[in-house]
Amino acid sequence: MQIFDYSLIRAVPDPRRGEWVNIGVCVYHTGNLDVHLTDSYNKIRALDPNADLRLLRRLSHDWNSICEDLGSAVARQAILSGLPFAHASPLAQFVCDTESYEEQVRLLLRDLIVPPVAIREKREPRLRATLKNHLIRAKLYSEDPSAISQHKVVANFPVMEEAKLFADFAARNGVMHITETIDFRVKSDQLRNRHGQAAIKSITLDKAGEIFPDCKRNVVFAYNDQDLDEIQPSLNLLRDYSMNMFNAGNPKDLADFVELTASALRQRLEP
């Protein structure tokens, strides 16, 4: 068995914003770097549609040239962590034998880099579907994830893929706009599960605020009147990590959400 040092490769298309996405894995071998990049650059284009992707195509050659005279993984990571556009994350390790090395690298790419294939539910959650329909009618929504660079709202946006944190909806026009939905209109014995969802969505909103400077965060919720006292702690938690809360049971709140989204994207709603 052998210990391998590695870093995630993080792309930072616009250093002024400080927003980054994981795009590959770099394993530190004696004498060279083994660089593996994702086949899809949609995440980079979401941050900067004008990013120069030629820099990524020669990244393996460039990083190996930079580290040619350096020996230890620590020294090489220290240099690579300070590069513009794409840099190395802090060192991590995995242990395997020579025969299983390629499989281990593939698993790292699958778990930390490649967006997971979404398992579609037979029926989309009711509140999320309602919100999406409102956005579609307002001509603000697109099923194409890359359309976020064209000032459209997209679904299932990766906020922090390595932690499996995805936002229900996201849009971008200068700054990122993240929206989480939560539907408490369930049977009483299922409310405990919704409290857990509220905690995960709060973490997603919190991480979005850390990763995307000046990120605007919204929550759209729905509930049964008789359950208000029980769900109030979850609503309070979500309120701590959001800037706007919209009650989907109130038509005015839904209209306000759509209007706020259109305004953020600088689009005019049709009467």
N, C-alpha and C positions, 0 to 999 in steps of 0.2 A: 504494500500500500504506500501511496505517496501523497504528500500534502502539496496542494497547488494554491498559490496566491492569485486572487483576481480582483478586478474592479468592474463596476458597471460603467458603461460609456454613456455620459449624459450630454445631450445636445442643448446648447444655449444659443438659439438663433439671434436673439437680441440681448446682448449683455446688459444694456441699460435697464431692461425690465427684470432681469434675473430669473426668468421663467425657464425651466428645464424639463426635459423628458428623457427617459431611459431608452436608448436605441441599440445597445449592444453590450457585449461582454469582452473584456480584455484579460487574458490569462498570462501571467508573468512566468515564462520559461527561462531557463538559463541560456542567455545568448540571443533570445528573440521574444517577441510578443505574439501571442496567438489571438488575433482580433476577429470577432464574429459580430456582424451587424444585422439588424432586422431587414427584411425585404421590403417593408412598407415604411414610407416616410410621411404618412398622413398626419402623424402626431406632430412632426416638425412643421409641416405646412399649416397646421392649426394654430401654431404659435406665430409663424411668420411665413405667409404665402410666397414671399420673395426670397426665402433662404437659398443660399448658393449650395446646392446639393453636390456639386463637384468636389467640395471639400471632404465630403464623406466617402466618396469613391476612392480617394487616395489616402484616406485616413490611416489604413494599416501601414502603408509605405512610410508616411510621414512620421507616425509614432515610433516605428522601428528605427528610423533614421535619428530621431531626437534622442532615443535611449541607447544608441549604439555603444557608447563608451561607459555606460552605467551598469553596475553589477546587480545590486540588490533590488528586490521588488519595492522596498521602502523608498529607495532613492528614485527609482523610475516613476512610482506613483506620485511622489512629491513634485516632480517636474510636470507630469501629465495633468495633475489636478489644477494647475494654474493656466492651462491653455485656453484661448478664446474659442468660441463656437462649440467645441466639443471637449469635455474634460473627463478625467477619471475620478470615480467616487472613492471614498475611503476603502482601504484594503479589506478583503474578506477571504475566507479559505474554504476549500472543499477537499475531501479525502477520497481517493479511489485508486484503482490499479490502472496500469497502462491500457489494458484491454477495454475498460469501461470509461475511459477518458472522454471520448467523443459523445457517448450517451449522457455523461454528466453535464457536459457543456450544453447539449441539446435541452436538457431539463432546466438548466439555468435560463436559457433563452425563453423556454416555454413559460416558466413560472414568473420571471421578472421582466421580460421584455415584450414578448409577443402578446398583443391583446387577446384575451380569451374569447373563444367563440361563444356568443350569447346563446343560451338555451331559452328559446322562446316559450313563453307560457301559452297554453291553449287559448287563454283569454287575457288580454292585457289588463293589469290592475285598473279598476274602475276610475279612480281619481286621475291617474296618469293619462288614461285614454281621454277623459274629459278635457284635461288641460291641453293635450296635444290637438284635439279637435278645435278648440278655441284658437290655438296658434295657427293651425292650418287655414281656418276661415279668414284669419287676419293676414295670411300670406307671409308668415314669419318663420315657418317651420320647414325643415328639409330632412329627408331620410338619409341623405348622404353626409357622413361625418365630416368630410372635407369642406362642406358648405359653410362651416363655422367661419372660415376665412372670407366668406362672401356675405357676412352679416346676417346669417340665418341661425335660428335656434336648432340645436341637434340634441339627440337623446343619448343616454348611457355614455356620458363623456368621462374619460379616464382622468381622475384627479390625482390618484397615486396608485398606479397599477400594481406595484410590488406588494401593497397592502390590500389589494382588491377593493379599492374605494372608487366608486363610480357615481357621478352625479346624474340625477334623473334627466335634467336638461341643462344645457349650457349655451351661451352666446358670447360673441366677442365683438367689440367695436372700440378699440383703444384699450379698454380694460375687460377682464373676464366677468361674466355674469353667470352665477351658478344658482340653480333652483332645485330644491329637494321637495318631494311630495310625500305625505304620509296620511293614510286613510284609517281613521279609528272607527269607522262604521262596520264593526264586526261584532260577533257574539261575545258576550262578557268573558267567556273562558279563553278567548283568543287575544284579549287585550294585553296580556303579559308579553306576548310575542311582539306587539306593536311598541311596547316600551323599549324592548331591545332594539327594534328598528330605529326608534327615535335616537337612541344612544349612538348607533352607527352613523346615522345621518348627521348628527351633531359633530362627530369626528370628521366626517367628510367635509362639512362646511368649514371646520377649523383648519384642516389641512389645506383646503382651497385658499383660505386667507393667507396661509404661510407661503404657499408655492406661487400664487399669482398676486403680484403687488396691486393694491387698491381694488381687490376683487369685491364685487357686489354680490351679496348672498341673500337669497329669498327662500321662504318656506310657504308652501301651499298645503293646507290641511283640511280635513273634513272629520266630523264627529257626530254622534248621536247625543241629543241634549241631555239625556239621562246619565250619560257617562262623563260629563264635563269634570266633575270633581275628581274622578279617578284618573283622568288623562292630564289634568292640569300640571302635575310635575313634569311630564314629558313635554308639554307645550312650553313650560318655563325654560326647560333645558334647551330646546330648539331656539327659543327667543334669544338666549344668551349668545348663540353663535350665528345669528342672522341679523340682517338689517331691516327686512320687511317680512311681516307675517300676513298671509291672505287666507281668509276663511272661504273655502269653496262652496259652503252652504249659503253664502251671501252673494247674489248675482253682482252687486256693486263691487265686491272685492275681486271677483273674477275679471270683471271689466277693467278694474284698476290695474290688475296684474298685466293684462294684455297691453293696456295703454302704456304702462311703465316699460315693458319690454320693447314695444315699438319705439318709444322715445329714446331708450338706451341705444337702439340700433339705428336711430335717426331715420325712421321710416314713418310715413304718414298712413294712418288707418283710413280705409275707405268708409264713408258714412253708411 
